[in-house]
Amino acid sequence: MSLHPVLAALQHHLPAGCVLTDAEDLRPYECDGLSAYRRLPLAVVLPETIEQVRAILVTCTEHRVPVVARGAGTGLSGGALPVENGILLSMARFNRILEIDVPNRIARVQPGVTNLAISMAAEPYGLYYAPDPSSQIACSIGGNVAENAGGVHCLKYGLTTHNIQAIELLTMDGERLSLGGPALDAPGYDLLAVLTGSEGLLGVLTEVTVRLLPRPHTAQVVLAAFASVEAAGAAVTATIASGIVPAGLELLDNPAIRAVARFMDTGYPEDASAILLCELDGETEDVSGQLEQVCNVLRAAGSTSLQVSRSEAERLRFWAGRKAAFPAMGRLSPDYYCMDGTIPRRHLSRVLNEIGRLSGEYGLRICNVFHAGDGNLHPLILYDANQPGELERTEELGGRILELCVAVGGTITGEHGVGMEKLDQMCVQFNPAELEQFHAVKRAFDPHQLLNPGKAVPTLQRCAELGAMHVHHGQLPHPELERF
Ligand SMILES: Cc1cc2nc3c(=O)[nH]c(=O)nc-3n(C[C@H](O)[C@H](O)[C@H](O)COP(=O)(O)OP(=O)(O)OC[C@H]3O[C@@H](n4cnc5c(N)ncnc54)[C@H](O)[C@@H]3O)c2cc1C
């Protein structure tokens, strides 16, 4: 069989070993964290220099071959799923920290550096990078920017978009762009914001400048148990309404608590219907004052027991369970599907109630473990891919949950992106005119539609065929939601 002409050209530009074409070499790249979907690309390329990345993009533009950029492949919405007959561009070899600028509290890093590696490199200077996805040991900062990743501490410190200062990227035709800079404001359109969360559709990131923060002197966690999920949801609203901004405020419901308990010893009360983990950080005196206030709010909201971490080891133990919650699902079910939607906090109790009802309707178990303070839900739907039709039912249930989020004025993603997973729900969230504006932005950066095509923004035709009803924020499209 003759070699595809683009492969011959890529092999010409790249050193030996940087172009993979054998099926067994491609297999590790066939999916991201959304492993229900798998596809082999035409080839995987592993460039080591910016000039090589440029050569790849220019070559693929000449041959009109699509390109999908990939960081660590931990994405949960299929953003890094290869395109058939396309090139998968792994940025894994761009793994150097270029500079830690202590006086200016910034770090310049290559996009393949892991999120956690930045904080580890900044640690000797008493600094760290605040956004902390649970996948931070593995996920790359390039992937974080592309998904506008969040994490446990984003309630207080903001998402990726609030913690980056500049990026460098290459467009599909090889043009090098520098966006952002040292000042807080810049003339012209805020293209840095446009690129953040653009899911690899507009350019390939080659460098990221992140903001670093001084490490808080103290951090303590309150572990509060509740007799119902609704009460825990109401306690979240009460905590934020009290004026305190916790560093993190997370909720685990009873199925999630029990899954974690089977996985590791965390000391979580297994009989609680839900627990909240509320972290406070800052100067020691401020933290102890706030702890007292938070405990009072949680008690008044009906907490049945409260534990406050008294040592760093205990604080880490409380968090360890939360961080292990996703892997712990493996003890309950062969497969799980992690949803990601965001709602206004005041609707937490009622939405959680409705999710419970939908779980019964579909006969599929759901564990809830999520960033409650941000209203960012992560219902984990447990299913068995080997049971015929179960994945399809799971997806339908997931779609219903996302539409519920939109119906109460929320959004279909909080931090995991749209990828290929939530294209149909984009038709619900946005009207055709809005979607057309997104396509216009895409065309401005990538006129031939070669970068990660078919992801993040649905075609108008897809929405028309789906017959999706666009929902204005806060409108209630489904009869069963009308009691909201
Ligand atoms: C167990 C687990 C826990 C998780 N917890 C969280 C969490 O708490 N918060 C959260 O936000 N996410 C979480 N995630 C999801 C995931 O880790 C994030 O979306 C992360 O930002 C993806 O980074 P990555 O390097 O793996 O990117 P990939 O999966 O490789 O790619 C993700 C997207 O970014 C694009 N991309 C990657 N690199 C580049 C680049 N250099 N230039 C342009 N585009 C690029 C890809 O094309 C793709 O669209 C979790 C995932 C897992 C598996």
The ligand as an SDF file (V2000), in Angstrom:
LIG
                    3D

 53 58  0  0  0  0  0  0  0  0999 V2000
   -9.8150   11.5370   37.0420 C   0  0  0  0  0  0  0  0  0  0  0  0
  -10.0230   12.8600   36.3260 C   0  0  0  0  0  0  0  0  0  0  0  0
  -10.3090   13.9770   37.0770 C   0  0  0  0  0  0  0  0  0  0  0  0
  -10.5120   15.2110   36.4400 C   0  0  0  0  0  0  0  0  0  0  0  0
  -10.7570   16.3170   37.2040 N   0  0  0  0  0  0  0  0  0  0  0  0
  -10.8920   17.5130   36.6140 C   0  0  0  0  0  0  0  0  0  0  0  0
  -11.1190   18.6860   37.4000 C   0  0  0  0  0  0  0  0  0  0  0  0
  -11.1820   18.6510   38.6380 O   0  0  0  0  0  0  0  0  0  0  0  0
  -11.2540   19.8600   36.7440 N   0  0  0  0  0  0  0  0  0  0  0  0
  -11.1710   19.9390   35.3860 C   0  0  0  0  0  0  0  0  0  0  0  0
  -11.3000   21.0340   34.8490 O   0  0  0  0  0  0  0  0  0  0  0  0
  -10.9570   18.8520   34.6250 N   0  0  0  0  0  0  0  0  0  0  0  0
  -10.8030   17.6440   35.2020 C   0  0  0  0  0  0  0  0  0  0  0  0
  -10.5780   16.5390   34.4220 N   0  0  0  0  0  0  0  0  0  0  0  0
  -10.5570   16.6620   32.9430 C   0  0  0  0  0  0  0  0  0  0  0  0
   -9.1680   16.9270   32.3200 C   0  0  0  0  0  0  0  0  0  0  0  0
   -8.1360   16.5030   33.1820 O   0  0  0  0  0  0  0  0  0  0  0  0
   -9.0250   18.4050   31.9710 C   0  0  0  0  0  0  0  0  0  0  0  0
   -9.9550   18.7670   30.9750 O   0  0  0  0  0  0  0  0  0  0  0  0
   -7.6140   18.7910   31.4880 C   0  0  0  0  0  0  0  0  0  0  0  0
   -7.5720   20.1960   31.3150 O   0  0  0  0  0  0  0  0  0  0  0  0
   -7.2130   18.1220   30.1720 C   0  0  0  0  0  0  0  0  0  0  0  0
   -5.8270   18.3020   29.9900 O   0  0  0  0  0  0  0  0  0  0  0  0
   -5.0040   17.3100   29.0430 P   0  0  0  0  0  0  0  0  0  0  0  0
   -3.5940   17.7690   28.9980 O   0  0  0  0  0  0  0  0  0  0  0  0
   -5.2000   15.9150   29.4540 O   0  0  0  0  0  0  0  0  0  0  0  0
   -5.7070   17.6170   27.6650 O   0  0  0  0  0  0  0  0  0  0  0  0
   -6.1880   16.6100   26.5130 P   0  0  0  0  0  0  0  0  0  0  0  0
   -7.2020   15.6730   27.0360 O   0  0  0  0  0  0  0  0  0  0  0  0
   -4.9940   16.0200   25.8440 O   0  0  0  0  0  0  0  0  0  0  0  0
   -6.8760   17.6450   25.5210 O   0  0  0  0  0  0  0  0  0  0  0  0
   -7.9920   18.3670   25.9310 C   0  0  0  0  0  0  0  0  0  0  0  0
   -8.3200   19.4260   24.8630 C   0  0  0  0  0  0  0  0  0  0  0  0
   -7.2610   20.3700   24.8210 O   0  0  0  0  0  0  0  0  0  0  0  0
   -6.7320   20.4720   23.5040 C   0  0  0  0  0  0  0  0  0  0  0  0
   -5.2910   20.6800   23.6570 N   0  0  0  0  0  0  0  0  0  0  0  0
   -4.4250   19.9930   24.4140 C   0  0  0  0  0  0  0  0  0  0  0  0
   -3.1980   20.5050   24.3110 N   0  0  0  0  0  0  0  0  0  0  0  0
   -3.2850   21.5650   23.4650 C   0  0  0  0  0  0  0  0  0  0  0  0
   -2.3590   22.5040   22.9430 C   0  0  0  0  0  0  0  0  0  0  0  0
   -1.0520   22.4830   23.2830 N   0  0  0  0  0  0  0  0  0  0  0  0
   -2.8100   23.4470   22.0990 N   0  0  0  0  0  0  0  0  0  0  0  0
   -4.1340   23.5050   21.7400 C   0  0  0  0  0  0  0  0  0  0  0  0
   -5.0450   22.6320   22.1970 N   0  0  0  0  0  0  0  0  0  0  0  0
   -4.6300   21.6810   23.0530 C   0  0  0  0  0  0  0  0  0  0  0  0
   -7.1030   19.1600   22.8310 C   0  0  0  0  0  0  0  0  0  0  0  0
   -7.2050   19.3240   21.4290 O   0  0  0  0  0  0  0  0  0  0  0  0
   -8.4450   18.8600   23.4590 C   0  0  0  0  0  0  0  0  0  0  0  0
   -9.4590   19.5450   22.7910 O   0  0  0  0  0  0  0  0  0  0  0  0
  -10.4000   15.3030   35.0220 C   0  0  0  0  0  0  0  0  0  0  0  0
  -10.0850   14.1640   34.2820 C   0  0  0  0  0  0  0  0  0  0  0  0
   -9.9030   12.9570   34.9220 C   0  0  0  0  0  0  0  0  0  0  0  0
   -9.5600   11.7550   34.0850 C   0  0  0  0  0  0  0  0  0  0  0  0
  1  2  1  0
  2  3  1  0
  2 52  2  0
  3  4  2  0
  4  5  1  0
  4 50  1  0
  5  6  2  0
  6  7  1  0
  6 13  1  0
  7  8  2  0
  7  9  1  0
  9 10  1  0
 10 11  2  0
 10 12  1  0
 12 13  2  0
 13 14  1  0
 14 15  1  0
 14 50  1  0
 15 16  1  0
 16 17  1  0
 16 18  1  0
 18 19  1  0
 18 20  1  0
 20 21  1  0
 20 22  1  0
 22 23  1  0
 23 24  1  0
 24 25  2  0
 24 26  1  0
 24 27  1  0
 27 28  1  0
 28 29  2  0
 28 30  1  0
 28 31  1  0
 31 32  1  0
 32 33  1  0
 33 34  1  0
 33 48  1  0
 34 35  1  0
 35 36  1  0
 35 46  1  0
 36 37  1  0
 36 45  1  0
 37 38  2  0
 38 39  1  0
 39 40  1  0
 39 45  2  0
 40 41  1  0
 40 42  2  0
 42 43  1  0
 43 44  2  0
 44 45  1  0
 46 47  1  0
 46 48  1  0
 48 49  1  0
 50 51  2  0
 51 52  1  0
 52 53  1  0
M  END
$$$$
